[in-house]
Amino acid sequence: MTSGSNGGQDLRINGGGDSPLAGHRHCSGLLEGALQYPRQGVFSVTCPHPEIFLVARIEKVLQGGITHCTEPYMKSSDSAKVQTSYGPVFKDASGTLDKGARFSALYRQDSSKLSDEDMFKLLTDFRKPEKMAKLPVLLGNLDVTIDNVAPDITNCITSSYIPVRNFDGSGPSSAALEVEEFVPCIAKCSQPFTIYNNHLYVYPRHLKYDGQKCFAKARNIAVCIEFKDSDEDEARPLKCIYGHPGGPLFTKQAYAAVLHHQQNPEFYDEIKIELPTQLHEKHHLLFTFYHVSCDSNSKKKDPVESPVGSAWLPLLRDGRVVMNEQHLPVAANLPARYLSSQDGVHKHSGSEIKWVEGGKALFRVSTHLVSTVYTQVCALWIHFPLARLQ
């Protein structure tokens, strides 16, 4: 379900802040059951136009013999492919939904073309039949119903897992989950905050590992994302990462999809984190990279996952939450108090950090803040020095 709006007015999306469970982060069994396998999403689009697409991505499991696992679906394939389907949402800039639109065929993507820029190019070619006809197609179809949100929508839950009015959670998969909109930070789209929101979105982008000499094997690379409030040996990750359907609502770790035999993987996953209301200098994101073995014929009993490096990103810089794209060095080991080494160049107290490729910025990651607690406007931080100290 989608809500189109003019002038920044949404249709019953934020719930007016009148939920009796507002601020409740540990979801009850009733709410968790309703969100276990969500089948309905509520989208708010402040600036609708015909070039907005709904994109569906189908991932394969990690296997050595990719031809075998794709054979039932297509006649020929290659290693590490991802399938994508998409369809237009609006007919015009007035927010008229294209209710009759159907998803495209399932097109196969190349493992070296998974970035946002590659996706935008595919969407640009969507209206050019001569170009789309050249893409390999996976046999199958995806059916999605798009409709306007009713003013009296029931069983709706915000992106912070807060039920709005008229919620009864009758049965599993009954809830409509609001999908957070990244509203442009411009005056005409600004609205008063009516509900608590404090999310950080993390996007691992790229790891350049073809030149590393620290590890014998570093392919099939998985990246594990954790949010921590300390860099001591016994520090544990915080359980504040939103989980995937079918699993717990909140987890301590999130993993990006593994690309088969890629030493320079392009990641495309989105990790959503519920931030604490009070951040300090020890809060950081920890990225741990693993080589995932998928050789089932090997006589050696090697571990399935072998660590091949770590990177970290402190969330506060000069009192502000770090946003946008960051380039980070990768460490081959992870001693205690690793945060004391900044940018891979300062001397580390205690055990020395061994940097991959001498501390070059090999890992690229982006962050996006959506918060009613921490402002994204630089000028406001100058006027709120006391808030930064508390």
N, C-alpha and C positions, 0 to 999 in steps of 0.2 A: 504494500500500500504506500502511496506517495502523496505528500501534501505539497502542492505548488503554492507559492505566495508572492504577492506584490507588496513592496514597501516593507518587507521583512516581517510580515505577519504570518504566524504559523497556525495550523489547525489542531488544537488540542494535543500538542506534542509535549510540551514541558510540564503539563499537569498543574500549573499554577502554584506549585509548592505546597499543596494542601494534602499531601499524602500523610497518613498517620504513621508511616514507617520511614519518613524522610530522615536521611542520615544513617539508616540502618545498613551496615556493611556486611554483617554476618547473616546471610539469607536463611530464612526458615525453610523447613522441608517442603512446605507448600510452594514457596516461590522457586526453590531449586528444582522441584519436579516440573513446574511449568516452563522452566528455561532449559531443561535437559536437552531437548531436541527442538529448537525454535524453527517454526515453519512460516512465520509472518514477520515482516519487517516494516517499520514505519519510517519513511524518509521525509525530511523537511528540506525543501529546496528554495532558498531565498531568492535566487536569480535564475529562474528557469529559462532554457533556450533549447533549440533543436539539437545542439551538439552535445547534450548530456546523454551518456550511455550507461546501461547496466551491464556489467561485465561478470561473467562466471568463468572460473578457472578450475580445471580438473587436473589433479595431480596423480602421478603413478607412484607405486611403491618402489623402493630401491631394490633392484635385482641386477645380477650380473648379466643374465640372458634376457635383455629387454624384448628381443624379437618374439620370444615365447609368450610373454605376458601380454603383448599387444596383438598377437595373431588373431584372436577371436573378434577383434574390433576393426582391424584394417589389414590390407594385404601386405603392406610393407611399412617398415618403421626404421627408426634409428635410435641410438642411445639417448637417454636423458631428454625426452620430449615432454612438453606440457601442452594440454589442449585448452583452448580458449573459445568462448562463445560470447556474443554481445548483441545488444539490441537497443534502439533508441527509446527514450522515455517520453519526450515531449514533442508535440507537433509544431509548436510555435513558441515565441518568447512570452506569451501571455500565460503560460502554465497549463495549456490544454493537454491532457494526457493522451498519449497514443495507445489507447486500450487494445486496439487490434494488432499492435505490433507483436511479432514473434521473434524469438531468439534466432540468431543466425545458425548456420551449421557449426559443428565443433571443429575449429581449425587447429592444426598442430603447430605448436611453436618450437623454434629451435632453442636448444639449451644455452646458446650464446647470445640470444636476443630476448631476454626476460626483463629488461629494465623498463622504467616508466616511459622513456623516450621511444623504445621499440613498440610498446603498447599504443602510444599515441599515434605512431605511424600506421599501425594496423587499423585504428579507428578512422584515421584520415582516408585510408583506402577502402573503407567499408562501402562507400557509395560508388565505387568504381568496379563494376563486375569483371572487367577484363583483368584486373589485378587479383581480385579475390579468387577467380577461377584457377589461378596457378597454385594456390595453397593446398596442401594435403588435408583431407577431411577425415575425421574419425566418424565411424558409423554410429549414429545415435542422435537423440534430440533431447532438448530441455524445455519443459513447459513451465511458464511463470505467468501468474495473473497480476496485472497492475490495475489499481483502482484508487479513487479518491478516498481519503480518510473521512469517515462519518463524524459529524460533530459530537455524537454521543458514543464514541468508540469505547469499548469495554476491554478489560483484561490487558491493559497496556502498561508496559514497564519502561522506564527511562533507560538511557544508556548507562546510568550509574546503578542499575538494578533496583530502582525505587518504584514501587507500584503507584500508579496514579489512581484517581477516584474511579469507582465502578469496577474495581479489581476483585475477582473472586477465585481465580486460579482453578477453575473447574476442569480437571483432567490434564494429563500430560500434553505438552506441545500446544497448549491453548493460548498462551500469552503472545501478544504482539510486541516485539522488542524494538524500541526506538534506536535507529542507527544515527550516531552523532554526525551532525553537519559541521564542516569546517567553514564557518561564516567568514567572509572577507572582513578584514580589520579596517573598515572604512566607515565614515560617519553615517551614511544612509542605511547601512545594515545593522547599526548598533541598536540594542534593546536592553532594557533593564534586566538584571539577573533575577529570576524568579525561583531558582532551585539551586541547590549545592552541586557543584561540579568541579572535579579536580583530577583531570586525566593527563597522562603523558603518553603519546604515541611514539613508538620506536620503530625505525625502519632500517635494519641492516641492508646495506647496498652492495658492497663489493669487497672481496678479499683478494689481494694480489699475492699469490703464494708460489708462483712458478720459479722464483729465484731463491727461495729459502733453502738453506743447507743444514738446518738444525735437526730435521726429522727425516728419517729414511722414507716414510710413507706419509703423504699429506694430500690424499685425493678423497673423493666422496666426503667432502668436508661438511660437517654439521656445526652450527653455532648455537650455543646455549646462552640464553639471556637471563640474568638474575638481577634483582634489585636489592641492594644491601645498605645497611646503615653503619657498617664498621668494616675495616680491613684487617682485623685481627685473625689469628689462625682459627679460632673456634667460632667466628662469626657466621651466622646462618642467614640465608636469603629470606626476605620478607614475603609472606603469602599475600601478595597484592596484585598479581598478574592475572588478568582475565583469561579463563580457560577456554577450550574448544568445546563445541557441542558433543555431548555424550560423556564428558568428563566433569570434574568438579568445577564449580563456578569460578573459584580463585585457586591459583597454583603458585608455587615458589619458583618455577622455571618454565621457560618457553623455548621451543626449538624451531629454527627455520628449516624449510624443506631442503633435503640433501640432493645435490645434483651429481649424477653418476660420472665419475672420472673427470672431475673439473678441478684444476688447480687454481683457477681464478674465477670462483663462482660468483654469479650475480644473484643476490637474494631479492625476494619480492614480498616477503612476509610483513605483516603489520602486528606489532605487539602492543597491547593496551595495558596501561598500568594505572592503578588507583594510588595517587600520591598521598602521603601523610599531610596533615594540615601545617606541620612545622618541619621544614627541611633544615638540615644543618650541613656543615662542610664534609661530613663523612658519608652522606647519602651519595650513592653512585650506582651506575650500571656496570655489571661485570659480564664480559663476553668471553666464553670459553669455547675454543675450537677443538673439534674432534675429527680424527680420521675414522670413518666407519668402514669396517671390513665387510665385503659381500661375497667373498670367495668361499663358497661352501665346499669346494674340492680340496682345499688346503689340508695337508696332513698335520700341520702344526696347529696347536690349540691357542691361537692368538686371541686376545680380547676383541670383542666386537667393536668397542670404541676405545680409541687411544688418544689422549690429549695431545694437541699439537700447537698450543699457544693460547695466550689470554690477552685481552685488552680491556680497558676500563675508562669510564667517562664520569667524572664528578658532575653532579647535577647543578651545583651552584658555581657561578663565576662572577666575582664582584657583587655578590648578593643577588644575582639574577639567575633564573632557571635557564640553562643552556638550551638553545633552540637552533634549528636549521642544520646544515650539513657539517659534520666533523670528520677530520682525518686523524686516525689514531695509530700509534706504533703498536706492535705486537710483541709480547714478552714470551720467551720460551719456558720460563718458570714463574711461579707466583709466590714469593715469600710474604711473610707477615708485614704489615704496614707499607704495602706497595703504593698507597696513595701519596706517600711522601715524595715519590718520583713523579714529576710533572713533565709531560711532553716528551718523555724518554731521554732527556738530556741532563737533568739535575742528578746529583749524586744521591743514591739511595742509602738511607741509614740501615745498618744491620746487614742482612744477607744481600748480596749483589744480585741485581736483575740482569739476566742474559737476554738481550734484545735480538729479535729476528732481523737479519739484514741491517744490523747496526742501529736500530731504532728508527728506520724509515717508516713513514706513515703508510702502512699497507692496508689498513682497514678503514672503510668509509661507511658512516652511519648517519642517519638523519633523525631528528626528533621534532615533535610538534606538540605544543602545549595548548590544552583546552581547559581553562580553569577560571573559577569565580573567586579564587583565593590569591593566586599569583598573577599579577598583571603582565600582559605581553607588550605594553606600551613603554618604551624607554623613558619618556619624559616623566611618567608617573613614579618611576623608581627614584628619580631625583627628589621628588616632593614627599616621599614616604621613607625617610631614613630610619625613623623609629620602628616602622613595621618590619624593616629588614633585620633589625637587631633583636626583635622579640622572638 
